[in-house]
């Protein structure tokens, strides 16, 4: 279901476009300021190694939120937000 940033709640699993791919995020906290749309979310990050031995991390799409291992602040202003699942049904 397509929703607006005003309707996002803690515990929601959302899908947002980012450049040429999608990001699967789980909302951990709501914005602190009244007119802000910056949410704190979790995501899945994987560590890989170049052939030269240099390590780097990159975000991978993962719908299983139990495997998310990183937190990030995401501004959801003017973005399409798809609600995948909602934990809290208040």
CORNOR-V454465 format. One record per backbone hydrogen bond with DSSP energy under -0.5 kcal/mol. NH is the residue of the N-H (numbers start at 0). CO is the residue of the C=O. E is the energy in kcal/mol with one decimal. If there is no record, write none. Layout:
# CORNOR-V454465
nh:NH co:CO e:E
nh:NH co:CO e:E
This chain:
# CORNOR-V454465
nh:2 co:80 e:-2.9
nh:6 co:3 e:-1.6
nh:7 co:4 e:-1.1
nh:10 co:26 e:-2.5
nh:11 co:8 e:-1.7
nh:12 co:84 e:-2.7
nh:13 co:11 e:-0.6
nh:13 co:24 e:-3.0
nh:14 co:81 e:-2.2
nh:15 co:22 e:-2.1
nh:16 co:79 e:-0.6
nh:17 co:20 e:-3.3
nh:20 co:17 e:-2.1
nh:22 co:15 e:-2.9
nh:24 co:13 e:-2.7
nh:24 co:22 e:-0.6
nh:25 co:41 e:-1.4
nh:26 co:11 e:-2.7
nh:27 co:39 e:-3.3
nh:28 co:39 e:-1.7
nh:35 co:32 e:-1.2
nh:38 co:36 e:-0.7
nh:38 co:73 e:-2.9
nh:39 co:28 e:-1.8
nh:40 co:38 e:-0.5
nh:40 co:71 e:-3.1
nh:41 co:25 e:-2.2
nh:42 co:69 e:-2.3
nh:44 co:42 e:-0.5
nh:45 co:57 e:-2.9
nh:47 co:55 e:-3.1
nh:49 co:53 e:-3.0
nh:52 co:49 e:-1.7
nh:55 co:47 e:-2.5
nh:57 co:45 e:-2.4
nh:59 co:43 e:-2.1
nh:64 co:62 e:-1.2
nh:66 co:63 e:-1.6
nh:67 co:64 e:-0.9
nh:68 co:42 e:-1.2
nh:69 co:42 e:-1.5
nh:71 co:40 e:-2.8
nh:73 co:38 e:-3.1
nh:75 co:36 e:-2.8
nh:75 co:73 e:-0.7
nh:78 co:75 e:-1.2
nh:80 co:2 e:-0.8
nh:81 co:14 e:-2.6
nh:82 co:0 e:-3.2
nh:82 co:80 e:-0.5
nh:83 co:12 e:-3.0
nh:83 co:81 e:-0.6
nh:84 co:12 e:-1.4
nh:88 co:86 e:-0.6
